[in-house]
């Protein structure tokens, strides 16, 4: 099949591209970075260099595709850009996708959404996933869409490193012994590759998770990996976390959304629909990720 993969060679898109090529599919990878072209081609895929803000580019790239894997992706420094509305920028990419799908005639879509996408509000920065799902659901009924809803990504734990080094602790506005779900990008890629080869039929939702583990157990696992047996997960107020993020240079609106998202993790609201549609867990556990975390910590 001819498959379009968005997300350049990111944490999900790269292993997904490799797996699809190994299965004999013709893959085109969309990237905004011209320097990625040779690396994409080295994997055996075609490179389409352009922007998700360019609807004409997306339309032309999508034409003739059997399936498009679509995700919203902004550059890594966007949290600290005070000129970017994180929610609106991601929602606009969703609008661009919708128009490009309509104009190109794509009939089968795998969309990377998120846990929390069932909520229009109360989920912080994850609300844009609700917005985009709603936008894509406006496509004609003959367009089949599989909404993938992964939980929190393991690699988001890299953000714990600064406070571990400066204050000797993981500091968030939720914590304790209540388990929450986390996921490896490798498990996400495996599920997406699996869904791509299954029949498409209307609109479907699938949650993706690798392990359910408590904040305290995360601190213990990461602490053991970095040789700090005393590492603790400390809980602070929403206000303290917000002020700390703003002091570090985070866009205030984005910081507020992040704090609200974490609060929804702590009170369980974020996971209500997840537990009603609980998936089988993937293969990569926090203990496996901890090895990569330790490398990043000591780098």
Residue pairs with C-beta under 8 A, 6 or more apart in sequence:
1 25
1 26
1 66
1 67
1 196
2 25
2 26
2 28
2 64
2 65
2 66
2 67
3 20
3 25
3 26
3 27
3 28
3 65
3 66
3 67
3 68
3 69
3 196
4 27
4 28
4 30
4 48
4 61
4 62
4 65
4 67
4 68
4 69
5 13
5 16
5 17
5 20
5 27
5 28
5 29
5 30
5 45
5 69
6 13
6 30
6 52
6 68
6 69
6 70
6 71
6 73
7 13
7 30
7 69
7 71
7 73
7 112
8 29
8 30
8 31
8 32
8 33
8 36
8 40
8 73
9 17
9 29
9 31
9 36
9 39
9 40
9 43
10 73
11 153
11 155
11 185
12 71
12 112
12 185
12 188
12 189
12 192
13 29
13 69
13 71
13 189
14 43
15 185
15 186
15 189
15 190
16 69
16 189
16 192
16 193
17 27
17 29
17 40
17 43
17 45
18 43
19 189
19 190
19 193
20 27
20 193
20 196
21 27
21 43
21 44
21 45
23 193
23 197
25 196
26 46
27 44
27 45
27 46
28 45
28 46
28 47
28 48
28 61
28 65
29 36
29 40
29 43
29 45
29 46
29 47
29 48
30 48
30 49
30 50
30 52
30 58
30 61
31 37
31 40
31 47
31 48
31 49
32 49
32 50
32 51
32 52
33 49
34 49
36 47
36 49
37 47
37 49
40 46
40 47
41 47
48 57
48 61
50 57
50 58
50 61
51 57
52 58
52 72
52 73
52 93
52 96
52 97
53 92
53 93
53 96
54 96
55 96
55 99
55 100
55 103
58 96
58 97
58 100
58 104
59 99
59 100
59 103
59 104
60 104
62 68
62 100
62 101
62 104
62 106
63 104
63 105
65 104
65 106
66 108
67 108
67 109
67 110
67 196
67 200
68 101
68 106
68 108
68 109
68 110
69 109
69 110
69 111
69 112
69 192
69 196
70 97
70 109
70 110
70 111
70 112
71 111
71 112
72 90
72 93
72 94
72 112
72 128
72 132
73 93
74 84
74 86
74 89
74 90
78 84
78 86
78 89
78 254
79 86
79 250
79 251
79 254
79 255
79 258
80 249
80 250
80 251
81 251
82 251
82 252
84 251
85 253
86 125
86 128
86 251
86 253
86 254
86 257
87 125
87 127
87 128
87 131
87 253
87 257
88 128
90 128
90 131
90 132
91 128
91 131
91 132
91 135
93 132
94 128
94 131
94 132
94 135
94 136
95 135
97 132
97 135
97 136
98 135
98 136
98 138
98 139
100 106
101 109
101 136
101 139
101 143
102 139
102 140
106 143
107 142
107 143
107 144
107 200
108 143
108 144
108 200
109 136
109 143
109 144
109 145
109 146
110 145
110 146
110 148
110 192
110 195
110 196
111 132
111 133
111 136
111 145
111 146
111 147
111 148
112 148
112 150
112 188
112 192
113 129
113 132
113 133
113 147
113 148
113 149
113 205
114 126
114 129
114 149
114 150
115 126
115 149
115 150
115 151
115 152
115 181
115 207
115 270
115 271
115 273
115 274
116 123
116 124
116 126
116 127
116 129
116 130
116 261
116 264
116 270
117 126
117 129
117 130
117 133
117 147
117 149
118 130
118 272
118 273
119 126
119 127
119 130
119 264
119 269
119 270
120 127
120 130
121 127
122 260
122 264
122 269
123 130
123 260
123 261
123 264
123 269
123 270
124 256
124 257
124 258
124 259
124 260
124 261
124 262
124 263
124 264
125 254
125 257
125 258
125 260
125 261
126 261
126 264
126 270
127 257
129 149
133 147
136 145
136 147
137 145
137 203
139 145
141 202
144 200
144 201
144 202
144 203
144 204
145 203
145 204
146 195
146 200
146 204
146 205
146 206
147 203
147 204
147 205
147 206
148 188
148 191
148 192
148 195
148 206
148 208
149 205
149 206
149 207
149 208
149 274
150 183
150 188
150 207
150 208
150 209
151 180
151 181
151 182
151 183
151 207
151 208
151 209
151 274
152 180
152 181
152 182
152 183
152 265
153 182
153 183
153 184
153 185
154 182
154 183
154 184
154 185
154 210
154 284
154 286
154 289
155 185
155 289
157 218
157 222
157 289
157 293
158 293
158 296
160 170
160 222
161 296
161 297
163 169
163 170
163 171
164 170
164 222
164 226
164 228
164 231
164 297
165 297
168 228
168 230
168 231
169 219
169 231
169 232
169 233
169 234
170 215
170 218
170 219
170 222
170 231
170 232
170 233
170 234
171 234
171 236
171 241
171 244
172 215
172 233
172 234
172 235
172 236
172 241
172 262
173 235
173 236
173 237
173 238
173 240
173 241
173 259
173 262
173 263
173 266
174 215
174 235
174 262
174 263
174 265
174 266
174 267
175 215
175 216
175 233
175 234
175 235
175 266
176 214
176 215
176 216
176 235
177 214
177 215
177 216
177 217
178 214
178 215
178 268
179 212
179 213
179 214
180 212
180 213
180 214
180 215
180 265
180 271
181 209
181 210
181 211
181 212
181 271
181 274
182 209
182 210
182 211
182 212
182 213
182 218
182 286
183 208
183 209
183 210
183 211
183 282
184 210
184 282
184 283
184 284
184 288
184 289
186 282
186 283
186 284
187 208
187 209
187 210
187 282
187 283
187 284
188 208
190 282
190 283
191 206
191 208
191 282
195 206
205 277
206 279
207 274
207 277
207 278
207 279
208 279
208 282
209 274
209 279
209 281
209 282
210 281
210 282
210 283
210 284
210 285
211 281
211 282
211 284
211 285
211 286
212 281
213 221
213 286
215 233
216 232
216 233
217 286
218 233
218 286
219 231
219 232
219 233
220 231
221 286
221 287
221 290
222 231
222 286
222 290
222 293
223 229
223 230
223 231
224 290
225 290
225 291
225 293
225 294
225 297
226 293
226 294
226 297
226 298
236 244
238 259
238 260
238 263
241 259
241 262
242 255
242 256
242 259
245 255
245 258
245 259
246 252
246 255
250 258
261 270
264 270
265 271
